[in-house]
Amino acid sequence: MSLKEAMLYDKLSDNQVKCNLCGRRCLIREDALGFCRVRKNASGKLYSLNYAKLCSANADPIGKKPLSHFHPGSSVMSIATVGCNLRCMFCDNWSISQEKEISGRNFPPEEIVRLAKNYGCQGISYTYTEPTIFFEYAFDTAVLAHEEGLFNTFVTNGYMTPEAVKMISPHLDAATVDFKGGGDPEFYKKFSAVPSVEPIYESLKEMKRHNIHVEITNLIVPDIGDSMQRIHELAAWIKENLGVDTPLHLLRFHPNYKLDDIRSTELKKLEEAYETARGIGLNYVYLGNVPSHRYENTYCPNCQALLVRRFSFDIIKWNITDNTLCPSCGHKIPIVGNFHQSGFSLPYPII
């Protein structure tokens, strides 16, 4: 497949270009790559090198994203290409996110949509690596997906520009934005090679302006990224800027990649983080990577009735009347889309 000219870049003098897709806004000289390694300046034009180069595809339950308040129980076709605009030393998917060679199977957008429909999925999720760096591929696929009645979700580090959010917003229905270490700027600099965290907050505000359903995750890394003060500050920011009904998922860390010598997050630390975020006033806080824990479930913020019981990514009990109301007190629960009972996860990847 021929190279795809990139979206969102400026042509500068001396055949340089400025990429306006992610928060780095790389200045790229001729014949050079951006930080993500998948965007190249060729003769003063910026090209996406990984367009339609599919490296991973799987039918997942939407709870895996995780999205708990968006089309609960549905299935999504999850896709990715190689590359990332972060260098997280703890990345679960480092073998594809940090891959330096452009690899993958040629798989055009219309084939992604066909695959999703063939596997009975209700939507497509752009995930595993960072959808920002395969933006053109995601954009073209998302347009076709909407035409076929499928929804679209990003699982993203949020390090994209407001311009990128605005461009994708007519075709993006939901986003899971993944924080690490409570948003601590020093943590991001040291362990993810991120010079500033401000672009994440800017993109979240833009998502809010464009009515994209947002859920937040935060990875709690023992000792180096588990500050309760940071959890407090993140929860307070979410409350003020996104609203008290925005779901916050606090995720257990497991050793991986270059941080394989750090222990998993202790349960009591996760529970402390949960109580901290709830204490700020967020109505829907969840713990992740702790199957069967009571804080995986959804409770009514008004009367504390158990509304949704979960085990990991699966819903095992649904008790919300007419998809939106607590049956005990009638409080309106913010759920986007209908409850689906068809969610499933294949035991092996499609690609």
Buried (B, 14 or more C-beta within 10 A) or exposed (E): EEEBEBBBBEEBEEBBBBBBBBBBBBBBEBEBBBBBBBBBBBEEBBBBBBBBBBBBBBBBBBBBBBBBBBBBBBBBBBBBBBBBBBBBBBBEBBEBBBBEEBEBEEBBBEBBBBBBBEBEBBBBBBBBBBBBBBBBBBBBBBBBBBEEEBBBBBBBBBBBBBBBBBBBBEBBBBBBBBBBBBBBBEBBEBBBBBEEBEBBBBBBBBBBEBEBBBBBBBBBBBEBBBBBEBBBBBBBBBBEEBEBBBBBBBBBBBBBBBBEEBEEBEEEBBBBBBEBBBEBEBBBBBBBBBEEBEBBBBBBBBEEBEBBBBBBBBBEEBBBEEEEBBEBEEBEBBBBBEBBEEBEBEEEEBE
